[in-house]
Amino acid sequence: MSGRRPPWALAALGVAAVAFVCLPLAYLVARVAGAGPDAWSVLERPGTLVLIAKTVALTATVTAGAVLVGVPAAFLVTRTDLPGRRVWAVALTLPLVLPSYVLALALLAVSGPGGLLGLPALEGFSGAVVALVLATYPFVLLLCIAALRRADPAVEEAARGLGRGRGQVFREITLPLLRPAIGAGALLVALYTLADFGVVSLMRAEALTRTVFLQYRGAFDREPAAVLALVLVALTVLVLVAEQRARSRMGAAPSGGRTVRAAAAVPLGRMRAPALAFCAALATAGLVLPVGVLVAWLLRRTPSLDGVALATLNSLLVAVAAAVVTTLAAIPVAILASRFRRGWTVALERTGYGANALPGIVAALAFVFFAARHAPVVYQSLALLVAAYFVRFFPQALAGTSTALSRAEPRLEEASRGLGRGPTRTLATVTVPLVAPGLLAGAALVLLSTLKELPATLVLRPIGFDTLATEVWTATSVSQYSQAAVPALLLCALAAPAVWLLVGRGSSELGPLGN
């Protein structure tokens, strides 16, 4: 279909969706460009460079930690004779159920003076690193599991047959197979860390997201907050560019395509006990410990349930709305890039993925500035909140749809057109059913991300509109941990079905997000 012109309605819908995604960043740039010299003076402060350096250090450390944890875990549950490896594969991905700020709360609860377990104090930079590694290593794990299952094991078996040891085979054969997956996973971890607000705030770690929020809430003049927000965007763009260049230098990894048989399990031998201990420690720290802390808080004091039911309904309302709207808007862009591939349609898709460079606090600030000055009627409305979720998570829906379209056979659509069906009917009766699994996976990821989103919700929610995420945040900000346990556990329960769907098909349907 690449030679035909796309229907004008489809092109208009795709351009409109991507233009809306770009609107907050464009407005923020215009707002900062027109700000006075006082706004730009924030960059001249001595602490600003230190803050940027600490943000970069946190991102690099968390990314390295997630890769060092996720890669061996993926190898253990896919290529070895680890006992119960299918169970471990699920258990090690379940930390995705937990918002990162809940993990941070659990670590604070068990460490330091008076902690439940008396562990050394975890706060500041080190506490943020531990919490974020536990929250993000499943990204690397899922993508590496998918890559190992798709890779042809014959290459590794041939290397072992030639007398190479297991360690040498892993370094020379397996790791090159995993490089694209590791790169995609590391990118997701870095983007997540740059955008994180809850963990760095609870751990009192110095990071740009926390400073932007404090500047926005505490200062009468909010232009300096906008300047710092653009610094955060610039760092995120640098991460995306660095990953793109590294991937282009790396080239295509050797792969046998989709494997027709499972790889022979590598015997662990004397390493079986350490491998089991590694998986058990990871599952305990990332899942058992935080859930146990929440239950302990719940049992310590009976919390008030006032407002919890309404917060649950509110969370579901905005999450479902964001998932439906974002997924539907991603369909035209994905179809244009895959079925009518031209320079401008590819650029449109790339621009849509560019929303990865917009952390939640930045999108929220842009919408606040825009609505307060130009559209006061939507200021602090649900529509504005859903719009921020749309901008923030559009790349996730686009990734699911684009990946599914790349695997669907276009001849079925061409046959439908040849039988006299118009573009709209073909889209509804052929294309959408073909990409339904990818749509479902993308929608699940948007819903999961919306349920856990904190900074955009705190800034943009209407007065009196509480979600489970804001209930957790409000309770912990005044040290009412027992009160925070109920909404936190409900968040986990609501997120579990989406995580189950992603574990079942997400790593294959979503592909390397934004790549």
PEHU-V382213 format. One record per backbone hydrogen bond with DSSP energy under -0.5 kcal/mol. CO is the residue of the C=O (numbers start at 1). NH is the residue of the N-H. Records with the same first field share a line. If there is no record, write none. Layout:
CO=NH / NH
This chain:
1=4
7=11
8=12
9=13
10=14
11=15
12=16
13=17
14=18
15=19
16=20
17=21
18=22
19=23
20=24
22=26
23=27
24=28
25=29
26=30
27=31
28=32
29=33
30=34
32=35
36=39 / 40
37=41
39=42
40=43
41=44 / 45
42=45
45=48 / 49
46=50
47=51
48=52
49=53
50=54
51=55
52=56
53=57
54=58
55=59
56=60
57=61
58=62
59=63
60=64
61=65
62=66
63=67
64=68
65=69
66=70
67=71
69=73
70=74
71=75
72=76
73=77
74=78
75=78 / 79
76=80 / 82
79=266
82=85
84=88
85=89
86=90
87=91
88=92
89=93
90=93 / 94
93=96
94=97
95=98
99=102 / 103
100=104
101=105
102=106
103=107
104=108
105=109
106=110
107=111
109=116
110=117 / 119
112=115
119=112
121=123
123=126 / 127
124=128
125=129
126=130
127=131
128=132
129=133
130=134
131=135
132=136
133=137
136=139 / 140
137=141
138=142
139=143
140=144
141=145
142=146
143=147
144=148
145=149
146=150
147=151
151=153
152=155
153=157
154=158
155=159
156=160
157=161
158=162
159=164
160=163
165=169
166=170
167=171
168=172
169=173 / 174
170=175
173=177
174=178
175=179
178=182
179=183
180=184
181=185
182=186
183=187
184=188
185=189
186=190
187=191
188=192
189=193
190=194
191=195
192=196
193=196
197=201
198=202
199=203
200=205
201=204
203=124
205=207
207=211
208=212
209=213
210=214
211=215
212=216
213=217
214=218
215=219
220=222
222=226
223=227
224=228
225=229
226=230
227=231
228=232
229=233
230=234
231=235
232=236
233=237
234=238
235=239
236=240
237=241
238=242
239=243
240=244
241=245
242=246
243=247
244=248
245=249
246=250
247=251
265=267
266=81
268=271
269=272
271=275
272=276
273=277
274=278
275=279
276=280
277=281
278=282
279=283
280=284
281=285
282=286
283=287 / 288
284=289
287=291
288=292
289=293
290=294
291=295
292=296
293=297
294=298
295=299
296=300
297=301
301=303
305=308 / 309
307=311
308=312
309=313
310=314
311=315 / 468
312=316
313=317
314=318
315=319
316=320
317=321
318=322
319=323
320=324
321=325
322=326
323=327
324=328
325=329
326=330
327=331
328=331 / 332
329=333
330=334
331=335
332=336
333=337
334=338
335=339 / 340
336=340
340=342
342=346
343=347
344=348
345=349
346=350
347=351
348=352
349=353
350=354
352=355
353=356
354=357
355=358
357=359
359=362 / 363
360=364
361=365
362=366
363=367
364=368
365=369
366=370
367=371
368=372
369=373
370=374 / 375
371=375
375=378
376=379
378=381
381=385
382=386
383=387
384=388
385=389
386=390
387=391
388=392
389=393
390=394
393=396 / 397
394=398
395=399
396=400
397=401
398=402
399=403
400=404
401=405
402=406
403=407
404=407 / 408
405=408
408=410
409=412 / 413
410=414
411=415
412=416
413=417
414=418
415=419
416=421
417=420
422=426
423=427
424=428
425=429
426=430 / 431
427=432
430=434
431=435
433=436
435=439
436=440
437=441
438=442
439=443
440=444
441=445
442=446
443=447
444=448
445=449
446=450
447=451
448=452
449=453
454=458
455=459
456=460
457=461
462=465
464=466
467=471
468=472
469=473
470=474
471=475
472=476
473=477
474=478
475=478 / 480
476=479
479=481
480=484
481=485
482=486
483=487
484=488
485=489
486=490
487=491
488=492
489=493
490=494
491=495
492=496
493=497
494=498
495=499
496=500
497=501
498=502
499=503
500=504
501=505 / 506
502=506 / 507
505=508 / 509
506=510 / 511
511=513
512=515
